[in-house]
Each structure stands twice: as structure tokens, then as C-alpha cells.
Amino acid sequence: MCQAHQTHDHEVASAAVSGVSVRVEDMTCGHCAGTIKSAIESSIPGAKVNANPEARLVSVEGADLARVREIIAQAGYTPDAAHA
């Protein structure tokens, strides 16, 4: 494959990566944040996760909203309103 196609493929792959944020009101401490972060990272290898218990917000790059919400719920927390 020539260089032009490799660059294009990389750009397409980068564009496909999405970022989502989910409010999790019952994530109240660092332990909660760690539990959610670990659950997402183990379920979606390569995802970049930031769980902020002060803001009660989980942000994930490299995953879709429905999957992130599902993982948070499976970890025992309640995903609230979210946006992509």
C-alpha cells in the first residue's frame, strides 16, 4: 500500500473514534471512579477513560454511548443523562 493510502486509512480510523460523557450521580468517591474506570477499560481495550467523582462525570474516548452506559450499569452504578 502506498503512503497516500496509509495516511488516508489513519485519518478515517481517527474520525471513527468517538468521545462520550456520562453523568453518574452515584459515583461519589475515588473508589467508585476506579471501579467504573476499570470496568470500562477491561471491557473496551484501548478506550481512554476519565472518571471524575467531584463532577460525577465519566468521559470515554474510543467507545459508543450505549456500550459505556451498559458497562457502568453492569458495574452497579446508574448512568444518567449523557452526550456524545
N, CA, C and O atoms as a Maestro MAE file, in Angstrom:
{
 s_m_m2io_version
 :::
 2.0.0
}

f_m_ct {
 s_m_title
 :::
 protein
 m_atom[336] {
  # First column is atom index #
  i_m_mmod_type
  r_m_x_coord
  r_m_y_coord
  r_m_z_coord
  i_m_residue_number
  s_m_chain_name
  s_m_pdb_residue_name
  s_m_pdb_atom_name
  i_m_atomic_number
  :::
  1 25 0.851 -1.178 0.000 1 A "MET " " N  " 7
  2 3 0.000 0.000 0.000 1 A "MET " " CA " 6
  3 2 0.893 1.236 0.000 1 A "MET " " C  " 6
  4 15 1.892 1.281 0.717 1 A "MET " " O  " 8
  5 25 0.542 2.220 -0.787 2 A "CYS " " N  " 7
  6 3 1.352 3.428 -0.881 2 A "CYS " " CA " 6
  7 2 1.108 4.349 0.317 2 A "CYS " " C  " 6
  8 15 0.137 4.176 1.055 2 A "CYS " " O  " 8
  9 25 1.983 5.312 0.500 3 A "GLN " " N  " 7
  10 3 1.893 6.238 1.631 3 A "GLN " " CA " 6
  11 2 0.575 7.021 1.644 3 A "GLN " " C  " 6
  12 15 0.024 7.289 2.712 3 A "GLN " " O  " 8
  13 25 0.084 7.377 0.493 4 A "ALA " " N  " 7
  14 3 -1.153 8.162 0.428 4 A "ALA " " CA " 6
  15 2 -2.316 7.392 1.037 4 A "ALA " " C  " 6
  16 15 -3.136 7.962 1.757 4 A "ALA " " O  " 8
  17 25 -2.386 6.101 0.748 5 A "HIS " " N  " 7
  18 3 -3.477 5.301 1.295 5 A "HIS " " CA " 6
  19 2 -3.308 5.050 2.785 5 A "HIS " " C  " 6
  20 15 -4.298 5.011 3.516 5 A "HIS " " O  " 8
  21 25 -2.090 4.881 3.245 6 A "GLN " " N  " 7
  22 3 -1.863 4.660 4.668 6 A "GLN " " CA " 6
  23 2 -2.294 5.883 5.464 6 A "GLN " " C  " 6
  24 15 -2.930 5.739 6.508 6 A "GLN " " O  " 8
  25 25 -1.971 7.053 5.009 7 A "THR " " N  " 7
  26 3 -2.359 8.278 5.694 7 A "THR " " CA " 6
  27 2 -3.877 8.400 5.718 7 A "THR " " C  " 6
  28 15 -4.462 8.733 6.749 7 A "THR " " O  " 8
  29 25 -4.510 8.132 4.587 8 A "HIS " " N  " 7
  30 3 -5.963 8.220 4.499 8 A "HIS " " CA " 6
  31 2 -6.621 7.224 5.450 8 A "HIS " " C  " 6
  32 15 -7.582 7.571 6.137 8 A "HIS " " O  " 8
  33 25 -6.116 5.993 5.498 9 A "ASP " " N  " 7
  34 3 -6.685 4.989 6.388 9 A "ASP " " CA " 6
  35 2 -6.587 5.441 7.842 9 A "ASP " " C  " 6
  36 15 -7.523 5.247 8.618 9 A "ASP " " O  " 8
  37 25 -5.463 6.040 8.211 10 A "HIS " " N  " 7
  38 3 -5.285 6.521 9.569 10 A "HIS " " CA " 6
  39 2 -6.283 7.637 9.881 10 A "HIS " " C  " 6
  40 15 -6.850 7.674 10.973 10 A "HIS " " O  " 8
  41 25 -6.498 8.540 8.933 11 A "GLU " " N  " 7
  42 3 -7.446 9.632 9.140 11 A "GLU " " CA " 6
  43 2 -8.863 9.109 9.297 11 A "GLU " " C  " 6
  44 15 -9.620 9.610 10.128 11 A "GLU " " O  " 8
  45 25 -9.227 8.110 8.512 12 A "VAL " " N  " 7
  46 3 -10.560 7.527 8.614 12 A "VAL " " CA " 6
  47 2 -10.717 6.845 9.963 12 A "VAL " " C  " 6
  48 15 -11.753 6.990 10.612 12 A "VAL " " O  " 8
  49 25 -9.706 6.105 10.394 13 A "ALA " " N  " 7
  50 3 -9.769 5.429 11.683 13 A "ALA " " CA " 6
  51 2 -9.886 6.440 12.817 13 A "ALA " " C  " 6
  52 15 -10.652 6.223 13.755 13 A "ALA " " O  " 8
  53 25 -9.152 7.525 12.748 14 A "SER " " N  " 7
  54 3 -9.220 8.550 13.781 14 A "SER " " CA " 6
  55 2 -10.594 9.193 13.832 14 A "SER " " C  " 6
  56 15 -11.106 9.483 14.913 14 A "SER " " O  " 8
  57 25 -11.185 9.414 12.685 15 A "ALA " " N  " 7
  58 3 -12.503 10.038 12.630 15 A "ALA " " CA " 6
  59 2 -13.569 9.134 13.227 15 A "ALA " " C  " 6
  60 15 -14.579 9.621 13.735 15 A "ALA " " O  " 8
  61 25 -13.357 7.809 13.173 16 A "ALA " " N  " 7
  62 3 -14.343 6.866 13.671 16 A "ALA " " CA " 6
  63 2 -14.344 6.791 15.196 16 A "ALA " " C  " 6
  64 15 -15.326 6.335 15.783 16 A "ALA " " O  " 8
  65 25 -13.278 7.224 15.845 17 A "VAL " " N  " 7
  66 3 -13.204 7.192 17.298 17 A "VAL " " CA " 6
  67 2 -14.070 8.315 17.853 17 A "VAL " " C  " 6
  68 15 -13.918 9.482 17.490 17 A "VAL " " O  " 8
  69 25 -14.974 7.935 18.736 18 A "SER " " N  " 7
  70 3 -15.873 8.939 19.283 18 A "SER " " CA " 6
  71 2 -15.579 9.156 20.757 18 A "SER " " C  " 6
  72 15 -14.958 8.322 21.417 18 A "SER " " O  " 8
  73 25 -16.029 10.274 21.249 19 A "GLY " " N  " 7
  74 3 -15.912 10.563 22.669 19 A "GLY " " CA " 6
  75 2 -17.292 10.776 23.247 19 A "GLY " " C  " 6
  76 15 -18.124 11.464 22.656 19 A "GLY " " O  " 8
  77 25 -17.536 10.182 24.414 20 A "VAL " " N  " 7
  78 3 -18.826 10.332 25.071 20 A "VAL " " CA " 6
  79 2 -18.608 10.689 26.534 20 A "VAL " " C  " 6
  80 15 -17.567 10.373 27.110 20 A "VAL " " O  " 8
  81 25 -19.583 11.343 27.124 21 A "SER " " N  " 7
  82 3 -19.566 11.658 28.546 21 A "SER " " CA " 6
  83 2 -20.883 11.219 29.160 21 A "SER " " C  " 6
  84 15 -21.952 11.386 28.573 21 A "SER " " O  " 8
  85 25 -20.782 10.657 30.351 22 A "VAL " " N  " 7
  86 3 -21.965 10.165 31.053 22 A "VAL " " CA " 6
  87 2 -21.927 10.681 32.486 22 A "VAL " " C  " 6
  88 15 -20.917 10.544 33.177 22 A "VAL " " O  " 8
  89 25 -23.011 11.264 32.920 23 A "ARG " " N  " 7
  90 3 -23.122 11.696 34.316 23 A "ARG " " CA " 6
  91 2 -23.517 10.474 35.143 23 A "ARG " " C  " 6
  92 15 -24.427 9.728 34.783 23 A "ARG " " O  " 8
  93 25 -22.806 10.286 36.268 24 A "VAL " " N  " 7
  94 3 -23.061 9.154 37.157 24 A "VAL " " CA " 6
  95 2 -23.189 9.723 38.574 24 A "VAL " " C  " 6
  96 15 -22.192 9.865 39.284 24 A "VAL " " O  " 8
  97 25 -24.418 10.046 38.979 25 A "GLU " " N  " 7
  98 3 -24.659 10.716 40.257 25 A "GLU " " CA " 6
  99 2 -24.236 9.873 41.456 25 A "GLU " " C  " 6
  100 15 -23.872 10.426 42.494 25 A "GLU " " O  " 8
  101 25 -24.277 8.540 41.334 26 A "ASP " " N  " 7
  102 3 -23.894 7.702 42.473 26 A "ASP " " CA " 6
  103 2 -22.405 7.328 42.462 26 A "ASP " " C  " 6
  104 15 -21.988 6.443 43.210 26 A "ASP " " O  " 8
  105 25 -21.610 7.984 41.631 27 A "MET " " N  " 7
  106 3 -20.147 7.864 41.686 27 A "MET " " CA " 6
  107 2 -19.676 8.986 42.609 27 A "MET " " C  " 6
  108 15 -19.501 10.122 42.169 27 A "MET " " O  " 8
  109 25 -19.472 8.668 43.888 28 A "THR " " N  " 7
  110 3 -19.250 9.707 44.889 28 A "THR " " CA " 6
  111 2 -17.831 9.779 45.437 28 A "THR " " C  " 6
  112 15 -17.521 10.688 46.207 28 A "THR " " O  " 8
  113 25 -16.958 8.840 45.060 29 A "CYS " " N  " 7
  114 3 -15.601 8.845 45.618 29 A "CYS " " CA " 6
  115 2 -14.606 8.247 44.629 29 A "CYS " " C  " 6
  116 15 -14.982 7.769 43.558 29 A "CYS " " O  " 8
  117 25 -13.350 8.283 45.001 30 A "GLY " " N  " 7
  118 3 -12.304 7.731 44.152 30 A "GLY " " CA " 6
  119 2 -12.448 6.234 43.928 30 A "GLY " " C  " 6
  120 15 -12.106 5.726 42.860 30 A "GLY " " O  " 8
  121 25 -12.954 5.527 44.933 31 A "HIS " " N  " 7
  122 3 -13.157 4.077 44.762 31 A "HIS " " CA " 6
  123 2 -14.213 3.808 43.694 31 A "HIS " " C  " 6
  124 15 -14.033 2.938 42.843 31 A "HIS " " O  " 8
  125 25 -15.302 4.549 43.741 32 A "CYS " " N  " 7
  126 3 -16.354 4.419 42.724 32 A "CYS " " CA " 6
  127 2 -15.775 4.706 41.333 32 A "CYS " " C  " 6
  128 15 -16.016 3.961 40.383 32 A "CYS " " O  " 8
  129 25 -15.016 5.789 41.232 33 A "ALA " " N  " 7
  130 3 -14.424 6.178 39.950 33 A "ALA " " CA " 6
  131 2 -13.491 5.086 39.446 33 A "ALA " " C  " 6
  132 15 -13.498 4.764 38.258 33 A "ALA " " O  " 8
  133 25 -12.691 4.517 40.335 34 A "GLY " " N  " 7
  134 3 -11.772 3.450 39.949 34 A "GLY " " CA " 6
  135 2 -12.503 2.211 39.476 34 A "GLY " " C  " 6
  136 15 -12.082 1.561 38.519 34 A "GLY " " O  " 8
  137 25 -13.596 1.881 40.144 35 A "THR " " N  " 7
  138 3 -14.392 0.711 39.758 35 A "THR " " CA " 6
  139 2 -14.965 0.895 38.351 35 A "THR " " C  " 6
  140 15 -14.898 -0.015 37.524 35 A "THR " " O  " 8
  141 25 -15.523 2.062 38.088 36 A "ILE " " N  " 7
  142 3 -16.104 2.346 36.773 36 A "ILE " " CA " 6
  143 2 -15.021 2.372 35.707 36 A "ILE " " C  " 6
  144 15 -15.185 1.784 34.638 36 A "ILE " " O  " 8
  145 25 -13.920 3.046 35.990 37 A "LYS " " N  " 7
  146 3 -12.816 3.137 35.024 37 A "LYS " " CA " 6
  147 2 -12.291 1.744 34.678 37 A "LYS " " C  " 6
  148 15 -12.091 1.429 33.505 37 A "LYS " " O  " 8
  149 25 -12.071 0.922 35.681 38 A "SER " " N  " 7
  150 3 -11.568 -0.435 35.448 38 A "SER " " CA " 6
  151 2 -12.555 -1.265 34.622 38 A "SER " " C  " 6
  152 15 -12.158 -2.016 33.731 38 A "SER " " O  " 8
  153 25 -13.833 -1.119 34.928 39 A "ALA " " N  " 7
  154 3 -14.853 -1.873 34.193 39 A "ALA " " CA " 6
  155 2 -14.855 -1.500 32.716 39 A "ALA " " C  " 6
  156 15 -14.947 -2.369 31.849 39 A "ALA " " O  " 8
  157 25 -14.753 -0.210 32.434 40 A "ILE " " N  " 7
  158 3 -14.760 0.240 31.042 40 A "ILE " " CA " 6
  159 2 -13.482 -0.190 30.330 40 A "ILE " " C  " 6
  160 15 -13.532 -0.702 29.212 40 A "ILE " " O  " 8
  161 25 -12.339 0.018 30.978 41 A "GLU " " N  " 7
  162 3 -11.063 -0.333 30.345 41 A "GLU " " CA " 6
  163 2 -10.938 -1.829 30.083 41 A "GLU " " C  " 6
  164 15 -10.343 -2.228 29.083 41 A "GLU " " O  " 8
  165 25 -11.485 -2.657 30.959 42 A "SER " " N  " 7
  166 3 -11.390 -4.098 30.735 42 A "SER " " CA " 6
  167 2 -12.381 -4.574 29.672 42 A "SER " " C  " 6
  168 15 -12.144 -5.581 29.005 42 A "SER " " O  " 8
  169 25 -13.477 -3.855 29.519 43 A "SER " " N  " 7
  170 3 -14.486 -4.233 28.522 43 A "SER " " CA " 6
  171 2 -14.205 -3.661 27.141 43 A "SER " " C  " 6
  172 15 -14.607 -4.242 26.132 43 A "SER " " O  " 8
  173 25 -13.514 -2.521 27.092 44 A "ILE " " N  " 7
  174 3 -13.222 -1.853 25.818 44 A "ILE " " CA " 6
  175 2 -11.725 -1.547 25.777 44 A "ILE " " C  " 6
  176 15 -11.310 -0.431 26.088 44 A "ILE " " O  " 8
  177 25 -10.917 -2.536 25.395 45 A "PRO " " N  " 7
  178 3 -9.467 -2.305 25.344 45 A "PRO " " CA " 6
  179 2 -9.126 -1.112 24.440 45 A "PRO " " C  " 6
  180 15 -9.665 -0.968 23.343 45 A "PRO " " O  " 8
  181 25 -8.233 -0.280 24.924 46 A "GLY " " N  " 7
  182 3 -7.812 0.882 24.148 46 A "GLY " " CA " 6
  183 2 -8.614 2.138 24.406 46 A "GLY " " C  " 6
  184 15 -8.235 3.218 23.952 46 A "GLY " " O  " 8
  185 25 -9.719 2.017 25.129 47 A "ALA " " N  " 7
  186 3 -10.531 3.200 25.438 47 A "ALA " " CA " 6
  187 2 -9.781 4.074 26.433 47 A "ALA " " C  " 6
  188 15 -9.110 3.573 27.335 47 A "ALA " " O  " 8
  189 25 -9.901 5.380 26.258 48 A "LYS " " N  " 7
  190 3 -9.312 6.341 27.200 48 A "LYS " " CA " 6
  191 2 -10.428 6.803 28.122 48 A "LYS " " C  " 6
  192 15 -11.413 7.387 27.670 48 A "LYS " " O  " 8
  193 25 -10.273 6.539 29.416 49 A "VAL " " N  " 7
  194 3 -11.339 6.800 30.379 49 A "VAL " " CA " 6
  195 2 -10.893 7.830 31.411 49 A "VAL " " C  " 6
  196 15 -9.786 7.754 31.943 49 A "VAL " " O  " 8
  197 25 -11.767 8.790 31.685 50 A "ASN " " N  " 7
  198 3 -11.562 9.743 32.762 50 A "ASN " " CA " 6
  199 2 -12.827 9.724 33.614 50 A "ASN " " C  " 6
  200 15 -13.908 10.086 33.148 50 A "ASN " " O  " 8
  201 25 -12.681 9.300 34.863 51 A "ALA " " N  " 7
  202 3 -13.811 9.273 35.791 51 A "ALA " " CA " 6
  203 2 -13.554 10.296 36.884 51 A "ALA " " C  " 6
  204 15 -12.614 10.146 37.664 51 A "ALA " " O  " 8
  205 25 -14.375 11.332 36.948 52 A "ASN " " N  " 7
  206 3 -14.196 12.436 37.894 52 A "ASN " " CA " 6
  207 2 -15.321 12.406 38.924 52 A "ASN " " C  " 6
  208 15 -16.441 12.823 38.630 52 A "ASN " " O  " 8
  209 25 -15.025 11.910 40.147 53 A "PRO " " N  " 7
  210 3 -16.098 11.813 41.147 53 A "PRO " " CA " 6
  211 2 -16.599 13.175 41.638 53 A "PRO " " C  " 6
  212 15 -17.755 13.294 42.041 53 A "PRO " " O  " 8
  213 25 -15.754 14.189 41.609 54 A "GLU " " N  " 7
  214 3 -16.203 15.521 42.037 54 A "GLU " " CA " 6
  215 2 -17.259 16.073 41.089 54 A "GLU " " C  " 6
  216 15 -18.245 16.666 41.525 54 A "GLU " " O  " 8
  217 25 -17.048 15.875 39.792 55 A "ALA " " N  " 7
  218 3 -18.013 16.339 38.788 55 A "ALA " " CA " 6
  219 2 -19.087 15.286 38.518 55 A "ALA " " C  " 6
  220 15 -20.100 15.558 37.874 55 A "ALA " " O  " 8
  221 25 -18.840 14.069 39.030 56 A "ARG " " N  " 7
  222 3 -19.723 12.914 38.781 56 A "ARG " " CA " 6
  223 2 -19.916 12.695 37.291 56 A "ARG " " C  " 6
  224 15 -21.026 12.501 36.795 56 A "ARG " " O  " 8
  225 25 -18.775 12.734 36.594 57 A "LEU " " N  " 7
  226 3 -18.782 12.615 35.141 57 A "LEU " " CA " 6
  227 2 -17.736 11.600 34.682 57 A "LEU " " C  " 6
  228 15 -16.591 11.618 35.132 57 A "LEU " " O  " 8
  229 25 -18.154 10.724 33.783 58 A "VAL " " N  " 7
  230 3 -17.252 9.752 33.167 58 A "VAL " " CA " 6
  231 2 -17.154 10.105 31.691 58 A "VAL " " C  " 6
  232 15 -18.166 10.189 30.995 58 A "VAL " " O  " 8
  233 25 -15.925 10.313 31.216 59 A "SER " " N  " 7
  234 3 -15.686 10.620 29.805 59 A "SER " " CA " 6
  235 2 -14.863 9.492 29.208 59 A "SER " " C  " 6
  236 15 -13.900 9.019 29.812 59 A "SER " " O  " 8
  237 25 -15.257 9.068 28.010 60 A "VAL " " N  " 7
  238 3 -14.589 7.943 27.364 60 A "VAL " " CA " 6
  239 2 -14.354 8.276 25.898 60 A "VAL " " C  " 6
  240 15 -15.270 8.689 25.188 60 A "VAL " " O  " 8
  241 25 -13.117 8.091 25.456 61 A "GLU " " N  " 7
  242 3 -12.772 8.207 24.039 61 A "GLU " " CA " 6
  243 2 -12.574 6.805 23.498 61 A "GLU " " C  " 6
  244 15 -11.902 5.979 24.116 61 A "GLU " " O  " 8
  245 25 -13.160 6.542 22.347 62 A "GLY " " N  " 7
  246 3 -12.981 5.245 21.706 62 A "GLY " " CA " 6
  247 2 -14.099 4.268 21.997 62 A "GLY " " C  " 6
  248 15 -13.905 3.055 21.919 62 A "GLY " " O  " 8
  249 25 -15.276 4.791 22.334 63 A "ALA " " N  " 7
  250 3 -16.407 3.916 22.630 63 A "ALA " " CA " 6
  251 2 -17.708 4.619 22.283 63 A "ALA " " C  " 6
  252 15 -17.762 5.844 22.168 63 A "ALA " " O  " 8
  253 25 -18.759 3.814 22.118 64 A "ASP " " N  " 7
  254 3 -20.056 4.425 21.845 64 A "ASP " " CA " 6
  255 2 -20.861 4.545 23.138 64 A "ASP " " C  " 6
  256 15 -20.641 3.807 24.099 64 A "ASP " " O  " 8
  257 25 -21.775 5.468 23.137 65 A "LEU " " N  " 7
  258 3 -22.544 5.832 24.322 65 A "LEU " " CA " 6
  259 2 -23.306 4.641 24.909 65 A "LEU " " C  " 6
  260 15 -23.265 4.421 26.119 65 A "LEU " " O  " 8
  261 25 -23.989 3.883 24.081 66 A "ALA " " N  " 7
  262 3 -24.795 2.767 24.576 66 A "ALA " " CA " 6
  263 2 -23.928 1.751 25.317 66 A "ALA " " C  " 6
  264 15 -24.317 1.251 26.373 66 A "ALA " " O  " 8
  265 25 -22.766 1.450 24.770 67 A "ARG " " N  " 7
  266 3 -21.869 0.471 25.401 67 A "ARG " " CA " 6
  267 2 -21.335 0.992 26.730 67 A "ARG " " C  " 6
  268 15 -21.267 0.240 27.703 67 A "ARG " " O  " 8
  269 25 -20.960 2.253 26.788 68 A "VAL " " N  " 7
  270 3 -20.447 2.847 28.029 68 A "VAL " " CA " 6
  271 2 -21.531 2.820 29.104 68 A "VAL " " C  " 6
  272 15 -21.260 2.456 30.249 68 A "VAL " " O  " 8
  273 25 -22.726 3.192 28.752 69 A "ARG " " N  " 7
  274 3 -23.836 3.172 29.718 69 A "ARG " " CA " 6
  275 2 -24.096 1.763 30.222 69 A "ARG " " C  " 6
  276 15 -24.346 1.565 31.411 69 A "ARG " " O  " 8
  277 25 -24.039 0.785 29.330 70 A "GLU " " N  " 7
  278 3 -24.252 -0.612 29.703 70 A "GLU " " CA " 6
  279 2 -23.189 -1.082 30.706 70 A "GLU " " C  " 6
  280 15 -23.514 -1.733 31.699 70 A "GLU " " O  " 8
  281 25 -21.938 -0.755 30.446 71 A "ILE " " N  " 7
  282 3 -20.844 -1.163 31.326 71 A "ILE " " CA " 6
  283 2 -20.977 -0.513 32.700 71 A "ILE " " C  " 6
  284 15 -20.768 -1.172 33.718 71 A "ILE " " O  " 8
  285 25 -21.321 0.770 32.737 72 A "ILE " " N  " 7
  286 3 -21.496 1.467 34.012 72 A "ILE " " CA " 6
  287 2 -22.608 0.808 34.821 72 A "ILE " " C  " 6
  288 15 -22.463 0.602 36.026 72 A "ILE " " O  " 8
  289 25 -23.704 0.480 34.169 73 A "ALA " " N  " 7
  290 3 -24.819 -0.180 34.856 73 A "ALA " " CA " 6
  291 2 -24.409 -1.564 35.361 73 A "ALA " " C  " 6
  292 15 -24.769 -1.947 36.474 73 A "ALA " " O  " 8
  293 25 -23.666 -2.308 34.558 74 A "GLN " " N  " 7
  294 3 -23.205 -3.637 34.978 74 A "GLN " " CA " 6
  295 2 -22.255 -3.551 36.165 74 A "GLN " " C  " 6
  296 15 -22.154 -4.492 36.952 74 A "GLN " " O  " 8
  297 25 -21.553 -2.418 36.296 75 A "ALA " " N  " 7
  298 3 -20.636 -2.218 37.420 75 A "ALA " " CA " 6
  299 2 -21.391 -1.823 38.697 75 A "ALA " " C  " 6
  300 15 -20.789 -1.710 39.765 75 A "ALA " " O  " 8
  301 25 -22.711 -1.615 38.585 76 A "GLY " " N  " 7
  302 3 -23.527 -1.319 39.758 76 A "GLY " " CA " 6
  303 2 -23.840 0.149 39.959 76 A "GLY " " C  " 6
  304 15 -24.278 0.547 41.038 76 A "GLY " " O  " 8
  305 25 -23.622 0.955 38.943 77 A "TYR " " N  " 7
  306 3 -23.871 2.395 39.036 77 A "TYR " " CA " 6
  307 2 -24.978 2.798 38.069 77 A "TYR " " C  " 6
  308 15 -25.369 2.024 37.195 77 A "TYR " " O  " 8
  309 25 -25.472 4.014 38.237 78 A "THR " " N  " 7
  310 3 -26.604 4.489 37.441 78 A "THR " " CA " 6
  311 2 -26.156 5.573 36.474 78 A "THR " " C  " 6
  312 15 -25.916 6.708 36.886 78 A "THR " " O  " 8
  313 25 -26.040 5.236 35.180 79 A "PRO " " N  " 7
  314 3 -25.693 6.264 34.190 79 A "PRO " " CA " 6
  315 2 -26.895 7.165 33.921 79 A "PRO " " C  " 6
  316 15 -27.986 6.687 33.612 79 A "PRO " " O  " 8
  317 25 -26.684 8.464 34.041 80 A "ASP " " N  " 7
  318 3 -27.760 9.429 33.827 80 A "ASP " " CA " 6
  319 2 -27.647 10.049 32.440 80 A "ASP " " C  " 6
  320 15 -27.113 9.442 31.512 80 A "ASP " " O  " 8
  321 25 -28.157 11.259 32.321 81 A "ALA " " N  " 7
  322 3 -28.118 11.990 31.062 81 A "ALA " " CA " 6
  323 2 -26.690 12.025 30.529 81 A "ALA " " C  " 6
  324 15 -25.733 12.190 31.286 81 A "ALA " " O  " 8
  325 25 -26.569 11.872 29.247 82 A "ALA " " N  " 7
  326 3 -25.241 11.824 28.645 82 A "ALA " " CA " 6
  327 2 -25.255 12.536 27.319 82 A "ALA " " C  " 6
  328 15 -26.311 12.846 26.766 82 A "ALA " " O  " 8
  329 25 -24.059 12.790 26.814 83 A "HIS " " N  " 7
  330 3 -23.945 13.392 25.490 83 A "HIS " " CA " 6
  331 2 -22.697 12.879 24.811 83 A "HIS " " C  " 6
  332 15 -21.733 12.469 25.457 83 A "HIS " " O  " 8
  333 25 -22.739 12.913 23.492 84 A "ALA " " N  " 7
  334 3 -21.585 12.447 22.707 84 A "ALA " " CA " 6
  335 2 -20.716 13.620 22.356 84 A "ALA " " C  " 6
  336 15 -19.690 13.452 21.697 84 A "ALA " " O  " 8
  :::
 }
 m_bond[335] {
  # First column is bond index #
  i_m_from
  i_m_to
  i_m_order
  :::
  1 1 2 1
  2 2 3 1
  3 3 4 2
  4 3 5 1
  5 5 6 1
  6 6 7 1
  7 7 8 2
  8 7 9 1
  9 9 10 1
  10 10 11 1
  11 11 12 2
  12 11 13 1
  13 13 14 1
  14 14 15 1
  15 15 16 2
  16 15 17 1
  17 17 18 1
  18 18 19 1
  19 19 20 2
  20 19 21 1
  21 21 22 1
  22 22 23 1
  23 23 24 2
  24 23 25 1
  25 25 26 1
  26 26 27 1
  27 27 28 2
  28 27 29 1
  29 29 30 1
  30 30 31 1
  31 31 32 2
  32 31 33 1
  33 33 34 1
  34 34 35 1
  35 35 36 2
  36 35 37 1
  37 37 38 1
  38 38 39 1
  39 39 40 2
  40 39 41 1
  41 41 42 1
  42 42 43 1
  43 43 44 2
  44 43 45 1
  45 45 46 1
  46 46 47 1
  47 47 48 2
  48 47 49 1
  49 49 50 1
  50 50 51 1
  51 51 52 2
  52 51 53 1
  53 53 54 1
  54 54 55 1
  55 55 56 2
  56 55 57 1
  57 57 58 1
  58 58 59 1
  59 59 60 2
  60 59 61 1
  61 61 62 1
  62 62 63 1
  63 63 64 2
  64 63 65 1
  65 65 66 1
  66 66 67 1
  67 67 68 2
  68 67 69 1
  69 69 70 1
  70 70 71 1
  71 71 72 2
  72 71 73 1
  73 73 74 1
  74 74 75 1
  75 75 76 2
  76 75 77 1
  77 77 78 1
  78 78 79 1
  79 79 80 2
  80 79 81 1
  81 81 82 1
  82 82 83 1
  83 83 84 2
  84 83 85 1
  85 85 86 1
  86 86 87 1
  87 87 88 2
  88 87 89 1
  89 89 90 1
  90 90 91 1
  91 91 92 2
  92 91 93 1
  93 93 94 1
  94 94 95 1
  95 95 96 2
  96 95 97 1
  97 97 98 1
  98 98 99 1
  99 99 100 2
  100 99 101 1
  101 101 102 1
  102 102 103 1
  103 103 104 2
  104 103 105 1
  105 105 106 1
  106 106 107 1
  107 107 108 2
  108 107 109 1
  109 109 110 1
  110 110 111 1
  111 111 112 2
  112 111 113 1
  113 113 114 1
  114 114 115 1
  115 115 116 2
  116 115 117 1
  117 117 118 1
  118 118 119 1
  119 119 120 2
  120 119 121 1
  121 121 122 1
  122 122 123 1
  123 123 124 2
  124 123 125 1
  125 125 126 1
  126 126 127 1
  127 127 128 2
  128 127 129 1
  129 129 130 1
  130 130 131 1
  131 131 132 2
  132 131 133 1
  133 133 134 1
  134 134 135 1
  135 135 136 2
  136 135 137 1
  137 137 138 1
  138 138 139 1
  139 139 140 2
  140 139 141 1
  141 141 142 1
  142 142 143 1
  143 143 144 2
  144 143 145 1
  145 145 146 1
  146 146 147 1
  147 147 148 2
  148 147 149 1
  149 149 150 1
  150 150 151 1
  151 151 152 2
  152 151 153 1
  153 153 154 1
  154 154 155 1
  155 155 156 2
  156 155 157 1
  157 157 158 1
  158 158 159 1
  159 159 160 2
  160 159 161 1
  161 161 162 1
  162 162 163 1
  163 163 164 2
  164 163 165 1
  165 165 166 1
  166 166 167 1
  167 167 168 2
  168 167 169 1
  169 169 170 1
  170 170 171 1
  171 171 172 2
  172 171 173 1
  173 173 174 1
  174 174 175 1
  175 175 176 2
  176 175 177 1
  177 177 178 1
  178 178 179 1
  179 179 180 2
  180 179 181 1
  181 181 182 1
  182 182 183 1
  183 183 184 2
  184 183 185 1
  185 185 186 1
  186 186 187 1
  187 187 188 2
  188 187 189 1
  189 189 190 1
  190 190 191 1
  191 191 192 2
  192 191 193 1
  193 193 194 1
  194 194 195 1
  195 195 196 2
  196 195 197 1
  197 197 198 1
  198 198 199 1
  199 199 200 2
  200 199 201 1
  201 201 202 1
  202 202 203 1
  203 203 204 2
  204 203 205 1
  205 205 206 1
  206 206 207 1
  207 207 208 2
  208 207 209 1
  209 209 210 1
  210 210 211 1
  211 211 212 2
  212 211 213 1
  213 213 214 1
  214 214 215 1
  215 215 216 2
  216 215 217 1
  217 217 218 1
  218 218 219 1
  219 219 220 2
  220 219 221 1
  221 221 222 1
  222 222 223 1
  223 223 224 2
  224 223 225 1
  225 225 226 1
  226 226 227 1
  227 227 228 2
  228 227 229 1
  229 229 230 1
  230 230 231 1
  231 231 232 2
  232 231 233 1
  233 233 234 1
  234 234 235 1
  235 235 236 2
  236 235 237 1
  237 237 238 1
  238 238 239 1
  239 239 240 2
  240 239 241 1
  241 241 242 1
  242 242 243 1
  243 243 244 2
  244 243 245 1
  245 245 246 1
  246 246 247 1
  247 247 248 2
  248 247 249 1
  249 249 250 1
  250 250 251 1
  251 251 252 2
  252 251 253 1
  253 253 254 1
  254 254 255 1
  255 255 256 2
  256 255 257 1
  257 257 258 1
  258 258 259 1
  259 259 260 2
  260 259 261 1
  261 261 262 1
  262 262 263 1
  263 263 264 2
  264 263 265 1
  265 265 266 1
  266 266 267 1
  267 267 268 2
  268 267 269 1
  269 269 270 1
  270 270 271 1
  271 271 272 2
  272 271 273 1
  273 273 274 1
  274 274 275 1
  275 275 276 2
  276 275 277 1
  277 277 278 1
  278 278 279 1
  279 279 280 2
  280 279 281 1
  281 281 282 1
  282 282 283 1
  283 283 284 2
  284 283 285 1
  285 285 286 1
  286 286 287 1
  287 287 288 2
  288 287 289 1
  289 289 290 1
  290 290 291 1
  291 291 292 2
  292 291 293 1
  293 293 294 1
  294 294 295 1
  295 295 296 2
  296 295 297 1
  297 297 298 1
  298 298 299 1
  299 299 300 2
  300 299 301 1
  301 301 302 1
  302 302 303 1
  303 303 304 2
  304 303 305 1
  305 305 306 1
  306 306 307 1
  307 307 308 2
  308 307 309 1
  309 309 310 1
  310 310 311 1
  311 311 312 2
  312 311 313 1
  313 313 314 1
  314 314 315 1
  315 315 316 2
  316 315 317 1
  317 317 318 1
  318 318 319 1
  319 319 320 2
  320 319 321 1
  321 321 322 1
  322 322 323 1
  323 323 324 2
  324 323 325 1
  325 325 326 1
  326 326 327 1
  327 327 328 2
  328 327 329 1
  329 329 330 1
  330 330 331 1
  331 331 332 2
  332 331 333 1
  333 333 334 1
  334 334 335 1
  335 335 336 2
  :::
 }
}
